[in-house]
Amino acid sequence: MRCPTCGYENLLGSDVCDNCGSDLAGRDIPEPAIGFRGQLLGEHLDALGIIPPEIVDASTDVDEAIRRMHDKGIDCVLVVDGGRLVGIFTDRDAVLKVAGTSPPDRSIGALMTHDPVVLRHDETIAVAINKMAVGGFRHIPIVEDGRPTGVVSARDVFHHLAQSLR
């Protein structure tokens, strides 16, 4: 166990630093799992104030979808077929799949990311962060009975965390 005062490496379980005599008792006891940050990350996604998503039909032309994203200042649209979520199209998809190319099928359904990972509104911020980190996502749709109700973005999560820690 490293002494927090002098940095000397003591034997695990030592009560006093062998180098400087500082009290080490209790320094190796784990902290409780629920603290301020635990409560903050345990908040439901509803705490983020998620707004209704921009939704397009799978047959929508990619240019129209990109125009809507640009006009509304958003990073993604959710793609539905019969009202049910079938995909997501993000600014990254626009750059990687559309920019500088002439795809033969210009419908959003052909260029979207199919079957995206989703969240439910009653899941926690910690779950959203975990899914984003594991999958490398910046946007995750929120669904209820297969129908999109919102989108959680990494920007939303980090903005909320920064505001809460002030």
Secondary structure, 3 states (H helix, E strand, C coil): CECCCCCCECCCCCCECCCCCCECCCCCCCCCCCCHHHHHHCCEHHHHCCCCCCEEECCCEHHHHHHHHHHHCCCEEEEEECCEEEEEEEHHHHHHHHCCCCCCCCEHHHHCEECCCCECCCCEHHHHHHHHHHHCCCEEEEEECCEEEEEEEHHHHHHHHHHHCC
